[in-house]
Amino acid sequence: MNAKELILGALQYYSIEIIKQENNRIYIGRNYDIEIETNGLYKLRSDGQVIAPFDDVDELCRFVLM
């Protein structure tokens, strides 16, 4: 399973709506998008600004749901 498949599965598990996908970015609700980096990091962004990098998809999803 690659990094994109992993985050897509986690988003589905946590019932986080996926608005659209473009290359290495996944756009979700509340003006968030997730940039998937080749080194296994996921950058959570809000309105284009990086909020935090995550290496754990569960932690990222729980953060989004707060």
Secondary structure, DSSP 8 states (H G I E B T S, - for coil): --HHHHHHHHHHHTT--EEEEETTEEEETTTEEEEE-TTS-EEEEETTEEEEEES-HHHHHHHHH-
